[in-house]
Amino acid sequence: MASVQTVTGAIDSSELGRTLVHEHVFVLNTEYKENYLTEWDEQERIDDAVQKLTDLKEVGIDSIMDPTVLGLGRYIPRIQKIAARVDVNIVVGTGLYTYDEVPHQFEHQGPGLLVDIPEPLTAMFVKDITEGIADTGVKAGLLKCAIEHQGLTPGVERVMRAVGQAHVQTGTPITVHTNPATGSGLVAQKVLKEEGVDLSKVIIGHSGDTNDIDYLCKVADAGSMLGMDRFGLDLFNPLEERIGTIIELVRRGYVENITLAHDANCYIDYFSPEAKHQAAPNWHFRHISEDVIPALLKGGLSEGDIDTILVGNPRRHFE
Ligand SMILES: [Zn+2]
C-alpha cells in the first residue's frame, strides 16, 4: 500500500484499479493557443474531455497517469475542472519533455553556468511533488523525461539526471519517453541507475513501438516496466504486431513487466481533430478495452494476466 497523488487528492494505491499508465488529457501549448488557435473554445474542449474520460470509465478504466509536463503544455487548473466532473483518477506529472536542449529558462542557470546555482530543475520537480504545482494544491505523482533518436544530448542528460535526483529525494516513480528503435531505453536505465534510481520504479515508455523481443527482455531484466503504451498508433507499429509481442513476452515470463496505454489525448495541438482521426482512427481511449484486451485473451492470456497488467503492475509501480 502506498499513497498516490491524484488531481483530486491522495488515494491509496489499492484504489487505482484498472490503470492506463500513459495518457494525456491535453497536449496544448499555451503560447501557441493564445496566438494562433483563434477558434479555441475553452468550455467546449473541457466538456469534450469530460465526455471522453466518462466513456473511458464506462469501458472499465479507473485511473490514468498523465505525463504531460513542461514542454507538452501542462496546465493544471484546466485538468482540475475536468477531474472534478469525472470518476477517473488522474495522476499528473512533473519533469521536462525535450529531445535535445533545455528550454532557454534554464540555459544560463544551473551548476557551472552563468548563474551558478544548484540544479533548478531538481528543485522545481521536488517542489511539484512535495508542495504542489504552482498554487493549485495538486501534487505531481510521477516524473517524466525523454530520450529520442537524438540520444543523450547534454540537455537530455541534464533533465534525466534531475529527474533521477528528484526520484531519489521523493520516491516518485518515473516514466521515460524512449525510442526503442535506437535502444534509448537502455541508455535511460544506465543514466538513472547512476543517479541511484530504483529501476523497478521506472516505466520505459513507448517500448511497444518495437517487436524486438531481445531488446524488450533486456530492459525488463534490468527491472523496469515496459510501456506498451501506444495502442492505436498503428502507423508506428500495427495492432497485430503489438499484440503478438505482448503474448510472446508473457510466454517468456514477463507478465509483471507489462503496462498498457494509448498515449492518446482528449485534444492535441499537433494536428486538427480531423487529421488526427484520419491518420490514426483507433487512437482513442476506448481502443484497449474494446479491441486490445479481447485480442490478448484470444491470443492466450488469462483474465489473471490482464489483471496483473492493468491493476497489479501499475499499483506496484507506486508501492
Ligand atoms: Zn505521451
Residues whose N, C-alpha, C, O or C-beta is under 5 A from the ligand:
A	BS01	ZN	D263
